[in-house]
Amino acid sequence: MPDISPDQDLDLSFLYEIADGSDEFIVESITMFLDQSPDLLTSISDAINAADWVTAAQASHKLKPNLGFFGMPVSQATMQEIELACKAGAPNPAEVVEKFKQVSAIISANLITLKQIKEEKEANL
């Protein structure tokens, strides 16, 4: 995974485009992401720590499309790599752990940014 800062992997232009000016839609979409993502990250982390590669792959698969929707292509690609490695039984567990640490840090930072954006949009409703 390239060494990038979180703000380089968060592009909400697709969200804004499909929202078509609706702050309510943006708030609802961000709320759903904020509600689901931490749980999925925890599920992946717990599964990796338990060497439960099937569960780790399934949770990675669930999180992946949300990352694309919220303009995180690098995180989405890394999550794809994690999913595929876990489906293969994680032949290199240390690599899975390292990739997950990196992508989790970026997503967690983006969650903070998204929470701020949500609060700003809510103030306009």
C-alpha positions as CSV (number, residue, x, y, z in Angstrom):
1,M,0.0,0.0,0.0
2,P,1.4,3.4,-0.9
3,D,2.3,5.7,1.9
4,I,-0.5,8.3,1.7
5,S,-2.2,10.6,4.1
6,P,-5.9,10.0,4.8
7,D,-7.0,13.2,3.0
8,Q,-5.5,11.8,-0.2
9,D,-7.9,8.8,0.0
10,L,-11.2,10.6,0.5
11,D,-13.0,12.1,-2.4
12,L,-16.7,12.8,-1.9
13,S,-17.4,14.0,-5.4
14,F,-19.4,10.9,-6.3
15,L,-21.5,11.2,-3.1
16,Y,-22.2,14.9,-3.9
17,E,-23.0,14.1,-7.5
18,I,-25.7,11.5,-6.6
19,A,-27.0,13.6,-3.7
20,D,-27.9,16.3,-6.3
21,G,-27.8,19.1,-3.7
22,S,-29.5,17.1,-1.0
23,D,-27.7,17.7,2.3
24,E,-30.2,15.2,3.9
25,F,-29.0,12.5,1.5
26,I,-25.4,13.2,2.3
27,V,-26.1,13.2,6.1
28,E,-28.0,9.9,5.8
29,S,-25.2,8.3,3.7
30,I,-22.4,9.4,6.0
31,T,-24.4,8.3,9.1
32,M,-24.8,4.8,7.6
33,F,-21.1,4.6,6.9
34,L,-20.2,5.9,10.4
35,D,-22.5,3.3,11.9
36,Q,-21.3,0.3,9.9
37,S,-17.6,0.9,9.3
38,P,-16.2,0.7,12.9
39,D,-18.1,-2.6,13.5
40,L,-16.7,-4.0,10.2
41,L,-13.2,-2.9,11.1
42,T,-13.5,-4.5,14.5
43,S,-14.8,-7.7,12.9
44,I,-11.9,-7.8,10.5
45,S,-9.4,-7.1,13.3
46,D,-10.8,-9.7,15.6
47,A,-11.0,-12.3,12.8
48,I,-7.4,-11.6,11.8
49,N,-6.2,-11.8,15.4
50,A,-8.0,-15.2,15.7
51,A,-6.7,-16.4,12.3
52,D,-10.3,-16.7,11.2
53,W,-9.6,-16.0,7.6
54,V,-13.1,-16.8,6.4
55,T,-14.7,-14.2,8.6
56,A,-12.0,-11.7,7.9
57,A,-12.6,-12.2,4.1
58,Q,-16.4,-11.8,4.5
59,A,-16.1,-8.6,6.6
60,S,-13.5,-7.2,4.2
61,H,-15.9,-7.9,1.3
62,K,-18.7,-6.1,3.1
63,L,-16.7,-3.0,3.7
64,K,-15.1,-2.7,0.3
65,P,-18.0,-1.2,-1.7
66,N,-18.6,1.4,0.9
67,L,-15.0,2.6,0.5
68,G,-15.6,3.0,-3.2
69,F,-18.8,5.0,-2.6
70,F,-16.9,7.4,-0.3
71,G,-14.0,7.9,-2.7
72,M,-11.4,5.8,-1.0
73,P,-9.9,3.9,-3.9
74,V,-6.6,3.1,-2.3
75,S,-8.3,1.8,0.8
76,Q,-10.7,-0.1,-1.3
77,A,-7.9,-1.7,-3.3
78,T,-6.0,-2.6,-0.1
79,M,-9.2,-4.1,1.4
80,Q,-9.5,-6.2,-1.8
81,E,-6.0,-7.5,-1.3
82,I,-6.8,-8.3,2.3
83,E,-10.0,-10.1,1.2
84,L,-8.2,-12.2,-1.4
85,A,-5.3,-13.0,0.9
86,C,-7.8,-14.2,3.6
87,K,-9.8,-16.2,1.1
88,A,-6.5,-17.9,0.2
89,G,-5.9,-18.8,3.9
90,A,-3.6,-15.9,4.5
91,P,-0.3,-17.6,3.3
92,N,1.5,-14.5,4.7
93,P,-0.4,-13.5,7.9
94,A,2.1,-10.8,8.8
95,E,1.5,-9.1,5.5
96,V,-2.3,-9.2,6.1
97,V,-1.8,-7.7,9.5
98,E,0.4,-4.9,8.2
99,K,-1.9,-4.0,5.3
100,F,-4.9,-4.0,7.7
101,K,-3.1,-1.7,10.2
102,Q,-2.4,0.8,7.4
103,V,-5.8,0.8,5.8
104,S,-7.6,0.8,9.2
105,A,-5.6,3.9,10.2
106,I,-6.6,5.7,7.0
107,I,-10.3,4.7,7.3
108,S,-10.4,5.7,11.0
109,A,-9.0,9.1,10.2
110,N,-11.5,9.5,7.4
111,L,-14.3,8.6,9.8
112,I,-13.4,11.6,11.8
113,T,-13.4,13.8,8.7
114,L,-16.8,12.4,7.7
115,K,-18.2,13.0,11.1
116,Q,-17.2,16.7,10.8
117,I,-18.7,17.0,7.3
118,K,-21.9,15.3,8.6
119,E,-22.1,17.8,11.5
120,E,-21.6,20.8,9.1
121,K,-24.4,19.4,6.7
122,E,-26.8,18.8,9.7
123,A,-26.4,22.4,10.7
124,N,-27.7,23.4,7.3
125,L,-30.9,21.2,7.5
